[in-house]
Amino acid sequence: MKDYLDLYINSRLKIREAYARGYDTLPQIRNEVENLRNQIIEGYMSDPETMSRLVKEALERSKKDIHTGHIYIAIANDDTATSYATAKTALGRLQKGEDFQKVALELSQDPAVKTNKGDIGWITVFTLPYYFENKVYALKPTGYSSIVRSKSGYHIFKNFGERKAMGKMKAKQILLAYPPGITDAEKKIVAKRADSLYKRLLAGEDFSKLATAYSNDYLTAVTGGNMQDFGVGQYDLDFETKVWALTKDGAVTKPFATSHGYHIVKRISVSPVITDAANKMNEQELRQKINTDQRWRASREVIYERVAKQAGLKTANYKPADLWAYTDSLLDKRPLGSGAAITPETKIFTLGDTMARASDWIIFAQAFRMKQDGSGRRPYEDVLNDYTHQIVFQYYRDHLEQYNDDFRYQMNEFKDGNLFFEIMQQEIWNRAHSDSAELRALYETNKGKYYWNKSADAIVFFCADQAVAKTLYEKIKKDPKRWKEEVELVGDKVVADSARYEWQQLPNKNRMIPVNGTITSPVINTTDNTVSYAYVIKTYTQPTPRTYAEAKGMVVNDYQTLLEEQWVKKLKQKYPVKINEQEFARISK
């Protein structure tokens, strides 16, 4: 611990000196820091506390599946009154105890209701839009929701029942797809073909080969029928009911029909849901899903409220009607009217050190004032609200270090690391390599220190894989003098390095004693499957002095150590260090 403390103190002293010299203002340092900031910032643009809450919520919800019912009443021609009245009628009938599926079949306008009777199957976290998911996960088994409004209509959900989450399945499928306009007679032909394939599977034929040959699911057919891993709520109810009924790996469904055609599915494996909150990979996966899900809005609203309050979002003194008239005048070429009270420099609002002017607003309004579906212009109040949010989030991005501790620590660590490297380069490394007179003097003073232990002139071969290594090994063993020609034949798959090495530096798995003309036992690097071994040309069994050229690397290292010791001593005089010995003793236990 004391050694680590000394290393830490020395690094902080050097970084302190780098700041004192203004290295943090060097263009290359500022560019590198800014480049990293742009690379990593998106991963920190959510509120940490809200994100932690959403991750915890998603983890808990992922532990169970809910069998869900759905009644949908669409809003037609903006007639919300009629649609809401129908939704109230449906809810009233449910409250009187009528069967959910009966009410759904009679009143729901979901296109699939005729076949599913309002039963949309099992769902889990991330299956439904977040707003709907919240409603479903708030229900008790057999319970139904109040009327839920969406942009397109009104919804009522039911919890038919719950179960422990099924997890994810790995499976293969053969799909005999229905072509457009298929007749009932043609469907029977497809069914017979599916039965024929199923019998061949029962007779022992390979599922993957049949999938490649006959399946119309072209994405999976090329991989032998392999589907991407899937959970509940991703496919049609008919499909999932059959597939999740498979109880063991290797089991195959009988041919069954969905709206897409006839399927034969083979279960390969099922992986359970991860329930351990300490599993970092699962946590990261949940975070990524949250960032691409409607949940991110919850986090962004928390950010908006906090930044607007802390940075002081203040609306300027202007009349909205004047701003709207000014906007219409510029964008629609209308008479200026009351918009004459507005100029390009008119303040709209301020936020910290940021000021939004009318000219900035016009640029935003021009791009975002129309509805995305092309049906007309959005209310200016809504556009201004979006503009305010954009400014707040840009402010948050520009000042993220003030709001996110993890991001600030990451950026400071990277910046300090660059400063450490820069000052070491200037103060130690460049000097140690360029001061030839001092290097020679240090060598002459300490000649007895620089000598060879038992060593050998050898050629070390670094091979890209075991197959190349084995072939080259046998050829060199057979005719060592042809090693160069053999290496050239395999191109960039082998790198050969000839030099003098101490015995312990040679790749030598069995630690055999080097002998002239022999090849050491190959060493396999298990991390990347590379292989290395050495062809020993000449051995030296007695210690011998190193020439200056042979010792230069060691001399440079020693000179760097000497320079650093002298420099750190001066830094400690310039920046006195005090250690809280009591605290250090506590953390050292």
C-alpha positions as CSV (number, residue, x, y, z in Angstrom):
1,M,0.0,0.0,0.0
2,K,2.9,2.4,0.8
3,D,4.3,1.7,-2.7
4,Y,1.0,2.5,-4.3
5,L,0.7,5.7,-2.3
6,D,4.2,6.8,-3.4
7,L,3.3,6.1,-7.0
8,Y,0.0,8.1,-6.6
9,I,1.7,11.0,-5.0
10,N,4.4,11.2,-7.7
11,S,1.8,11.1,-10.4
12,R,-0.3,13.9,-8.8
13,L,2.8,16.0,-8.4
14,K,3.6,15.7,-12.1
15,I,0.1,16.5,-13.1
16,R,0.1,19.5,-10.8
17,E,3.2,20.8,-12.4
18,A,1.7,20.2,-15.9
19,Y,-1.2,22.5,-15.0
20,A,1.2,25.1,-13.5
21,R,3.0,25.1,-16.9
22,G,-0.3,25.5,-18.8
23,Y,-0.1,22.2,-20.6
24,D,-3.9,21.9,-20.3
25,T,-4.1,24.8,-22.8
26,L,-2.0,23.2,-25.4
27,P,-3.9,22.7,-28.7
28,Q,-3.2,19.0,-29.0
29,I,-4.3,18.3,-25.4
30,R,-7.5,20.3,-25.8
31,N,-8.3,18.6,-29.1
32,E,-7.7,15.1,-27.6
33,V,-9.9,15.9,-24.6
34,E,-12.7,17.3,-26.8
35,N,-12.5,14.3,-29.2
36,L,-13.0,11.9,-26.2
37,R,-15.8,14.0,-24.9
38,N,-17.7,13.8,-28.2
39,Q,-17.1,10.0,-28.3
40,I,-18.4,9.1,-24.8
41,I,-20.9,11.9,-24.0
42,E,-24.0,10.1,-25.4
43,G,-23.6,7.4,-22.8
44,Y,-24.0,10.0,-20.0
45,M,-26.9,12.1,-21.4
46,S,-29.4,10.6,-19.0
47,D,-30.0,11.4,-15.4
48,P,-28.0,8.9,-13.3
49,E,-30.6,8.6,-10.5
50,T,-33.5,8.2,-13.0
51,M,-31.6,5.7,-15.1
52,S,-30.8,3.6,-12.0
53,R,-34.5,3.6,-11.1
54,L,-35.5,2.6,-14.6
55,V,-32.9,-0.2,-14.7
56,K,-34.1,-1.5,-11.3
57,E,-37.8,-1.3,-12.5
58,A,-36.9,-3.1,-15.8
59,L,-35.0,-5.8,-13.9
60,E,-38.0,-6.5,-11.6
61,R,-40.5,-6.5,-14.5
62,S,-38.3,-8.9,-16.5
63,K,-38.8,-11.6,-13.8
64,K,-42.4,-12.2,-14.8
65,D,-44.6,-12.6,-17.9
66,I,-48.2,-11.3,-17.9
67,H,-50.9,-12.9,-20.0
68,T,-52.6,-9.7,-21.4
69,G,-55.9,-8.8,-22.8
70,H,-56.6,-5.6,-24.9
71,I,-59.7,-3.7,-26.0
72,Y,-59.0,-0.9,-28.5
73,I,-61.4,1.8,-29.6
74,A,-60.0,4.0,-32.4
75,I,-60.6,7.7,-32.8
76,A,-62.1,8.3,-36.2
77,N,-62.2,11.7,-37.9
78,D,-61.2,13.4,-34.6
79,D,-64.5,12.3,-33.1
80,T,-63.2,11.7,-29.6
81,A,-66.7,11.9,-27.9
82,T,-68.1,9.0,-29.8
83,S,-64.9,6.9,-29.3
84,Y,-64.8,7.6,-25.6
85,A,-68.4,6.8,-25.2
86,T,-67.8,3.3,-26.8
87,A,-64.8,2.8,-24.4
88,K,-67.0,3.8,-21.4
89,T,-69.6,1.3,-22.6
90,A,-66.9,-1.5,-22.8
91,L,-65.6,-0.6,-19.3
92,G,-69.1,-0.5,-17.9
93,R,-69.9,-4.0,-19.2
94,L,-66.6,-5.3,-17.6
95,Q,-67.5,-3.7,-14.3
96,K,-70.8,-5.6,-14.4
97,G,-68.9,-8.8,-14.7
98,E,-69.2,-9.6,-18.4
99,D,-66.4,-11.8,-19.9
100,F,-63.5,-9.7,-21.2
101,Q,-63.2,-11.6,-24.5
102,K,-66.9,-11.4,-25.2
103,V,-66.8,-7.6,-24.8
104,A,-63.6,-7.4,-26.9
105,L,-65.1,-9.4,-29.7
106,E,-68.2,-7.1,-29.8
107,L,-66.6,-3.7,-29.2
108,S,-62.8,-3.7,-29.8
109,Q,-61.6,-2.3,-33.1
110,D,-58.2,-4.0,-33.0
111,P,-57.8,-5.7,-36.5
112,A,-56.8,-9.0,-34.9
113,V,-59.7,-9.2,-32.4
114,K,-61.7,-11.6,-34.6
115,T,-59.1,-14.2,-34.2
116,N,-57.6,-13.5,-30.8
117,K,-60.8,-12.2,-29.0
118,G,-58.8,-9.5,-27.3
119,D,-56.1,-12.0,-26.0
120,I,-52.8,-10.6,-27.2
121,G,-50.8,-13.3,-25.4
122,W,-47.9,-13.0,-22.9
123,I,-45.9,-9.9,-22.5
124,T,-42.8,-9.0,-20.6
125,V,-40.7,-5.8,-20.1
126,F,-40.1,-3.9,-23.3
127,T,-42.9,-5.8,-25.2
128,L,-45.4,-2.9,-25.2
129,P,-44.9,0.9,-25.3
130,Y,-43.8,2.0,-21.9
131,Y,-47.0,3.9,-21.1
132,F,-49.0,0.7,-21.8
133,E,-46.5,-1.5,-20.0
134,N,-46.9,0.6,-16.8
135,K,-50.7,0.1,-16.9
136,V,-50.4,-3.7,-17.4
137,Y,-47.7,-4.2,-14.7
138,A,-49.9,-2.2,-12.3
139,L,-52.7,-4.7,-12.6
140,K,-53.3,-7.6,-10.3
141,P,-54.1,-11.1,-11.8
142,T,-57.7,-11.1,-13.3
143,G,-57.8,-7.3,-13.0
144,Y,-58.5,-4.8,-15.8
145,S,-57.4,-1.2,-16.3
146,S,-59.3,2.0,-16.5
147,I,-59.6,3.7,-19.9
148,V,-56.2,4.6,-21.3
149,R,-55.8,7.3,-23.9
150,S,-53.3,7.3,-26.7
151,K,-52.9,9.4,-29.8
152,S,-54.9,7.0,-31.9
153,G,-57.6,5.9,-29.5
154,Y,-58.7,4.4,-26.2
155,H,-57.5,1.2,-24.6
156,I,-58.5,-1.2,-21.8
157,F,-56.0,-3.9,-20.6
158,K,-56.6,-7.0,-18.6
159,N,-54.2,-9.3,-16.6
160,F,-55.4,-12.8,-17.4
161,G,-52.6,-14.3,-15.3
162,E,-48.9,-14.2,-14.4
163,R,-46.0,-16.7,-14.5
164,K,-42.3,-16.7,-13.8
165,A,-40.5,-15.3,-16.9
166,M,-39.8,-17.8,-19.6
167,G,-36.5,-16.2,-20.6
168,K,-35.1,-16.5,-24.2
169,M,-35.3,-19.4,-26.6
170,K,-32.8,-20.4,-29.2
171,A,-34.6,-22.3,-32.0
172,K,-34.7,-23.4,-35.6
173,Q,-37.7,-23.2,-37.9
174,I,-38.9,-24.4,-41.3
175,L,-41.5,-22.0,-42.7
176,L,-43.7,-22.9,-45.6
177,A,-45.1,-19.4,-46.3
178,Y,-48.5,-18.6,-47.7
179,P,-48.2,-16.7,-51.0
180,P,-50.4,-13.6,-51.5
181,G,-54.0,-14.5,-52.4
182,I,-53.7,-18.2,-51.4
183,T,-57.0,-20.2,-51.5
184,D,-58.2,-22.7,-48.9
185,A,-57.4,-25.5,-51.3
186,E,-53.9,-24.3,-51.8
187,K,-53.5,-24.0,-48.0
188,K,-54.3,-27.7,-47.8
189,I,-51.5,-28.5,-50.2
190,V,-49.0,-26.5,-48.1
191,A,-50.3,-28.4,-45.0
192,K,-49.5,-31.7,-46.8
193,R,-46.0,-30.6,-47.7
194,A,-45.4,-29.6,-44.1
195,D,-46.6,-33.0,-42.9
196,S,-44.3,-34.7,-45.4
197,L,-41.3,-32.7,-44.0
198,Y,-42.3,-33.5,-40.4
199,K,-42.3,-37.2,-41.2
200,R,-38.9,-37.0,-42.7
201,L,-37.7,-35.3,-39.5
202,L,-39.2,-38.1,-37.4
203,A,-37.4,-40.6,-39.7
204,G,-34.1,-38.9,-38.6
205,E,-33.3,-36.5,-41.4
206,D,-31.3,-33.4,-40.5
207,F,-33.4,-30.4,-39.5
208,S,-30.9,-27.8,-40.8
209,K,-30.6,-29.4,-44.2
210,L,-34.3,-29.5,-44.6
211,A,-34.6,-25.9,-43.5
212,T,-32.0,-24.8,-46.0
213,A,-33.7,-26.8,-48.8
214,Y,-37.4,-26.0,-48.2
215,S,-37.9,-23.1,-45.8
216,N,-39.4,-19.9,-47.2
217,D,-38.0,-17.8,-44.3
218,Y,-35.0,-16.7,-46.3
219,L,-33.3,-15.0,-43.4
220,T,-33.0,-18.2,-41.4
221,A,-32.9,-20.8,-44.2
222,V,-29.4,-19.8,-45.2
223,T,-28.3,-20.6,-41.6
224,G,-30.0,-23.9,-41.4
225,G,-33.1,-22.5,-39.9
226,N,-31.4,-20.8,-37.0
227,M,-33.6,-18.0,-35.6
228,Q,-32.4,-15.1,-33.5
229,D,-32.9,-15.7,-29.8
230,F,-36.4,-14.5,-28.8
231,G,-38.5,-14.0,-25.7
232,V,-42.3,-13.7,-25.2
233,G,-44.3,-11.0,-26.9
234,Q,-42.1,-10.9,-30.1
235,Y,-44.2,-13.1,-32.4
236,D,-47.9,-14.0,-33.0
237,L,-49.8,-15.6,-30.2
238,D,-50.4,-18.8,-32.3
239,F,-46.7,-19.1,-32.9
240,E,-45.6,-18.5,-29.3
241,T,-48.2,-20.8,-27.8
242,K,-46.9,-23.7,-29.9
243,V,-43.2,-22.9,-29.5
244,W,-43.2,-22.2,-25.7
245,A,-45.1,-25.5,-25.2
246,L,-41.9,-27.4,-26.1
247,T,-40.6,-28.6,-22.8
248,K,-37.1,-29.9,-23.6
249,D,-34.1,-29.1,-25.8
250,G,-34.3,-30.9,-29.2
251,A,-38.1,-31.2,-29.1
252,V,-39.9,-30.4,-32.4
253,T,-43.4,-29.1,-32.9
254,K,-45.9,-30.7,-35.2
255,P,-46.6,-28.5,-38.2
256,F,-48.9,-25.7,-37.2
257,A,-50.5,-22.8,-39.1
258,T,-50.3,-19.0,-38.5
259,S,-51.3,-16.2,-40.7
260,H,-47.8,-16.5,-42.3
261,G,-48.0,-20.1,-43.3
262,Y,-47.1,-23.5,-41.8
263,H,-44.2,-23.7,-39.2
264,I,-42.1,-26.5,-37.8
265,V,-40.0,-25.4,-34.9
266,K,-37.2,-27.1,-33.1
267,R,-36.2,-25.9,-29.6
268,I,-32.4,-25.7,-29.2
269,S,-32.1,-24.2,-25.8
270,V,-33.7,-21.8,-23.3
271,S,-31.7,-19.3,-21.3
272,P,-33.4,-18.1,-18.1
273,V,-33.9,-14.4,-17.3
274,I,-31.0,-12.9,-15.4
275,T,-32.3,-11.8,-12.0
276,D,-29.0,-10.8,-10.4
277,A,-28.8,-7.1,-10.0
278,A,-25.0,-7.2,-9.8
279,N,-24.7,-8.7,-13.3
280,K,-23.0,-5.8,-15.1
281,M,-23.5,-7.2,-18.6
282,N,-27.3,-7.5,-18.1
283,E,-27.4,-4.0,-16.5
284,Q,-25.6,-2.6,-19.6
285,E,-28.1,-4.4,-21.9
286,L,-31.0,-3.0,-19.9
287,R,-29.5,0.5,-20.1
288,Q,-29.2,0.3,-23.9
289,K,-32.8,-0.8,-24.3
290,I,-34.0,2.0,-22.0
291,N,-32.1,4.5,-24.1
292,T,-33.9,3.3,-27.3
293,D,-37.2,3.0,-25.5
294,Q,-39.9,5.6,-24.5
295,R,-38.4,5.3,-21.0
296,W,-35.7,7.8,-22.0
297,R,-38.4,10.5,-21.9
298,A,-38.7,10.1,-18.2
299,S,-35.0,10.6,-17.7
300,R,-34.9,13.6,-20.1
301,E,-37.8,15.3,-18.3
302,V,-36.0,15.0,-15.0
303,I,-32.9,16.5,-16.6
304,Y,-35.0,19.3,-18.1
305,E,-36.6,20.2,-14.7
306,R,-33.3,20.1,-12.9
307,V,-31.2,22.1,-15.4
308,A,-34.0,24.7,-16.0
309,K,-34.1,25.2,-12.2
310,Q,-30.4,25.2,-11.4
311,A,-29.3,27.2,-14.4
312,G,-32.1,29.6,-14.0
313,L,-34.4,29.4,-17.1
314,K,-36.0,32.9,-17.4
315,T,-38.5,33.9,-20.0
316,A,-37.8,37.4,-21.4
317,N,-40.3,40.3,-21.4
318,Y,-42.1,39.9,-24.7
319,K,-45.7,39.2,-25.9
320,P,-46.1,35.7,-27.4
321,A,-48.7,37.1,-29.9
322,D,-46.0,39.6,-31.2
323,L,-43.5,36.8,-31.6
324,W,-46.1,34.6,-33.5
325,A,-46.9,37.6,-35.8
326,Y,-43.2,38.2,-36.4
327,T,-42.7,34.5,-37.2
328,D,-45.6,34.5,-39.7
329,S,-44.3,37.6,-41.3
330,L,-40.9,36.0,-42.0
331,L,-41.9,32.4,-42.7
332,D,-45.2,33.0,-44.5
333,K,-44.6,36.5,-45.9
334,R,-47.5,38.0,-44.0
335,P,-47.9,41.6,-42.9
336,L,-45.7,42.4,-39.9
337,G,-48.6,43.8,-37.7
338,S,-47.8,43.5,-34.0
339,G,-44.7,41.6,-34.9
340,A,-43.0,45.0,-35.4
341,A,-42.3,44.9,-31.6
342,I,-39.9,42.0,-32.2
343,T,-36.4,42.3,-33.7
344,P,-33.8,39.6,-34.5
345,E,-32.0,40.6,-31.2
346,T,-35.2,40.4,-29.0
347,K,-34.5,38.0,-26.1
348,I,-36.8,35.0,-25.9
349,F,-35.3,33.5,-22.7
350,T,-32.0,33.1,-20.9
351,L,-30.4,30.0,-19.4
352,G,-27.2,30.4,-17.4
353,D,-24.7,31.9,-19.8
354,T,-26.9,31.1,-22.8
355,M,-29.3,33.6,-24.4
356,A,-32.0,32.6,-27.0
357,R,-32.9,35.4,-29.4
358,A,-35.7,35.8,-31.9
359,S,-33.3,35.1,-34.8
360,D,-32.4,31.7,-33.2
361,W,-36.1,30.9,-32.7
362,I,-36.9,31.6,-36.3
363,I,-34.3,29.1,-37.5
364,F,-35.8,26.4,-35.3
365,A,-39.4,27.3,-36.1
366,Q,-38.7,27.1,-39.8
367,A,-37.4,23.6,-39.5
368,F,-40.0,22.2,-36.9
369,R,-43.2,24.1,-37.1
370,M,-45.0,21.7,-39.5
371,K,-46.5,18.4,-38.5
372,Q,-44.5,15.3,-39.5
373,D,-47.5,13.8,-41.3
374,G,-47.8,16.9,-43.6
375,S,-51.3,17.7,-42.3
376,G,-50.5,21.3,-41.4
377,R,-48.8,23.6,-38.9
378,R,-48.2,22.8,-35.3
379,P,-49.3,25.3,-32.6
380,Y,-46.5,27.8,-32.0
381,E,-46.7,27.1,-28.2
382,D,-45.8,23.5,-28.9
383,V,-42.9,24.5,-31.2
384,L,-41.6,26.9,-28.6
385,N,-41.8,24.2,-25.9
386,D,-39.7,21.9,-28.1
387,Y,-37.2,24.8,-28.8
388,T,-36.9,25.5,-25.1
389,H,-36.2,21.8,-24.4
390,Q,-33.6,21.7,-27.1
391,I,-31.7,24.7,-25.6
392,V,-31.9,23.2,-22.1
393,F,-30.5,19.8,-23.3
394,Q,-27.8,21.6,-25.3
395,Y,-26.9,23.5,-22.2
396,Y,-26.8,20.3,-20.2
397,R,-24.5,18.7,-22.8
398,D,-22.2,21.7,-22.8
399,H,-22.0,21.7,-19.0
400,L,-22.4,17.9,-18.3
401,E,-19.4,17.9,-16.0
402,Q,-21.4,20.0,-13.5
403,Y,-24.4,17.6,-13.5
404,N,-22.9,14.1,-13.8
405,D,-20.1,13.0,-11.4
406,D,-19.2,9.9,-13.4
407,F,-18.7,11.9,-16.6
408,R,-16.6,14.5,-14.8
409,Y,-14.4,11.8,-13.2
410,Q,-14.0,10.1,-16.6
411,M,-13.0,13.4,-18.3
412,N,-10.7,14.5,-15.5
413,E,-9.0,11.1,-15.5
414,F,-8.4,11.2,-19.3
415,K,-7.3,14.8,-19.2
416,D,-4.9,14.2,-16.3
417,G,-3.5,11.1,-18.1
418,N,-2.7,13.2,-21.2
419,L,-1.1,15.9,-19.1
420,F,1.0,13.2,-17.3
421,F,2.1,11.8,-20.6
422,E,3.0,15.2,-22.0
423,I,5.1,16.4,-19.1
424,M,6.8,13.0,-18.8
425,Q,7.6,13.3,-22.5
426,Q,9.1,16.8,-22.1
427,E,10.8,16.3,-18.8
428,I,12.0,12.7,-18.8
429,W,11.6,10.6,-22.0
430,N,12.9,13.0,-24.6
431,R,15.9,13.9,-22.5
432,A,16.7,10.3,-21.7
433,H,16.8,9.4,-25.4
434,S,18.6,12.5,-26.7
435,D,21.2,13.3,-24.1
436,S,23.9,11.0,-25.6
437,A,26.8,12.4,-23.5
438,E,25.0,11.7,-20.2
439,L,24.0,8.2,-21.4
440,R,27.6,7.4,-22.4
441,A,28.9,8.7,-19.1
442,L,26.3,6.7,-17.1
443,Y,27.4,3.6,-19.0
444,E,31.1,4.1,-18.4
445,T,30.5,4.8,-14.7
446,N,28.4,1.6,-14.3
447,K,30.0,-0.8,-16.8
448,G,30.0,-3.6,-14.3
449,K,26.3,-3.5,-14.1
450,Y,25.7,-4.1,-17.8
451,Y,26.5,-7.7,-18.8
452,W,24.9,-10.7,-20.4
453,N,23.8,-13.6,-18.3
454,K,23.7,-16.9,-20.1
455,S,22.6,-16.0,-23.6
456,A,22.3,-17.0,-27.2
457,D,22.2,-15.6,-30.7
458,A,18.9,-16.7,-32.0
459,I,16.0,-16.1,-34.4
460,V,12.6,-15.9,-32.7
461,F,9.6,-16.8,-34.9
462,F,6.2,-15.3,-34.1
463,C,3.5,-17.2,-35.9
464,A,-0.1,-16.1,-36.5
465,D,-1.7,-19.5,-35.8
466,Q,-0.9,-23.0,-34.8
467,A,-1.2,-24.5,-38.3
468,V,1.4,-22.1,-39.8
469,A,3.6,-22.6,-36.7
470,K,3.6,-26.4,-37.0
471,T,4.4,-26.3,-40.8
472,L,7.2,-23.8,-40.4
473,Y,8.6,-25.6,-37.3
474,E,8.9,-28.9,-39.2
475,K,10.6,-27.2,-42.2
476,I,13.1,-25.3,-40.1
477,K,13.9,-28.4,-38.1
478,K,14.6,-30.3,-41.3
479,D,16.8,-27.6,-42.8
480,P,17.6,-24.7,-40.4
481,K,19.7,-22.8,-42.9
482,R,16.7,-22.2,-45.1
483,W,14.7,-20.4,-42.4
484,K,14.6,-17.1,-44.2
485,E,13.3,-18.6,-47.5
486,E,10.6,-20.5,-45.6
487,V,9.5,-17.4,-43.7
488,E,9.2,-15.4,-47.0
489,L,6.9,-18.1,-48.4
490,V,4.3,-17.7,-45.7
491,G,4.3,-13.9,-46.0
492,D,2.8,-11.8,-43.1
493,K,1.7,-14.8,-41.1
494,V,5.2,-15.1,-39.5
495,V,7.5,-12.4,-38.1
496,A,11.1,-13.4,-37.5
497,D,13.4,-11.4,-35.2
498,S,17.2,-12.2,-35.0
499,A,19.1,-10.9,-32.0
500,R,21.0,-11.9,-28.9
501,Y,18.7,-13.0,-26.0
502,E,19.3,-14.1,-22.5
503,W,18.1,-17.7,-22.1
504,Q,15.0,-16.7,-20.0
505,Q,13.9,-14.4,-22.8
506,L,13.6,-17.2,-25.4
507,P,10.2,-18.7,-26.0
508,N,10.8,-22.2,-24.6
509,K,7.8,-24.0,-23.1
510,N,9.8,-27.0,-21.7
511,R,12.6,-24.8,-20.5
512,M,15.2,-26.9,-22.4
513,I,18.8,-25.8,-22.2
514,P,19.6,-24.0,-25.5
515,V,22.0,-25.9,-27.7
516,N,23.5,-24.6,-31.0
517,G,21.4,-25.5,-34.0
518,T,18.3,-26.6,-32.0
519,I,14.7,-25.2,-32.0
520,T,13.1,-24.5,-28.6
521,S,9.7,-26.0,-27.7
522,P,6.8,-23.8,-29.1
523,V,4.9,-21.6,-26.7
524,I,1.1,-21.1,-27.5
525,N,-0.5,-17.8,-26.5
526,T,-4.0,-19.0,-25.5
527,T,-5.5,-15.5,-25.8
528,D,-5.0,-15.2,-29.5
529,N,-3.7,-18.6,-30.6
530,T,-0.4,-17.2,-31.8
531,V,2.8,-19.4,-31.4
532,S,6.4,-18.5,-30.9
533,Y,9.7,-20.5,-30.7
534,A,13.4,-19.9,-31.4
535,Y,16.1,-21.3,-33.6
536,V,19.3,-21.2,-31.5
537,I,22.4,-20.3,-33.6
538,K,25.1,-19.8,-30.9
539,T,25.0,-20.1,-27.1
540,Y,27.1,-18.2,-24.5
541,T,27.3,-20.1,-21.2
542,Q,29.3,-17.5,-19.3
543,P,28.4,-14.0,-18.3
544,T,30.0,-11.4,-20.7
545,P,30.0,-7.6,-20.7
546,R,27.6,-5.7,-22.9
547,T,28.9,-3.2,-25.3
548,Y,27.3,0.3,-25.1
549,A,25.1,-0.5,-28.1
550,E,23.9,-3.7,-26.5
551,A,23.3,-2.0,-23.1
552,K,21.8,1.2,-24.4
553,G,18.1,0.2,-23.7
554,M,19.1,-0.6,-20.1
555,V,21.1,2.6,-19.8
556,V,18.2,4.7,-21.0
557,N,16.0,3.1,-18.4
558,D,18.5,3.8,-15.7
559,Y,18.9,7.4,-16.8
560,Q,15.1,7.9,-16.9
561,T,14.9,6.6,-13.3
562,L,17.7,9.0,-12.2
563,L,16.1,12.0,-13.9
564,E,12.7,11.2,-12.4
565,E,14.1,10.8,-8.9
566,Q,15.8,14.2,-9.1
567,W,12.7,15.8,-10.6
568,V,10.3,14.4,-8.0
569,K,12.5,15.6,-5.2
570,K,12.2,19.1,-6.6
571,L,8.5,18.8,-7.0
572,K,8.0,17.8,-3.4
573,Q,9.9,20.9,-2.4
574,K,7.7,23.0,-4.6
575,Y,4.4,21.3,-3.6
576,P,4.7,20.0,-0.1
577,V,2.8,16.7,0.5
578,K,0.9,16.0,3.7
579,I,-0.5,12.5,4.4
580,N,-3.4,11.7,6.7
581,E,-1.7,8.9,8.4
582,Q,-4.8,7.9,10.4
583,E,-6.9,7.6,7.2
584,F,-4.1,5.8,5.4
585,A,-3.8,3.3,8.2
586,R,-7.6,2.7,8.1
587,I,-7.7,1.9,4.4
588,S,-4.5,-0.2,4.5
589,K,-6.1,-2.8,6.8
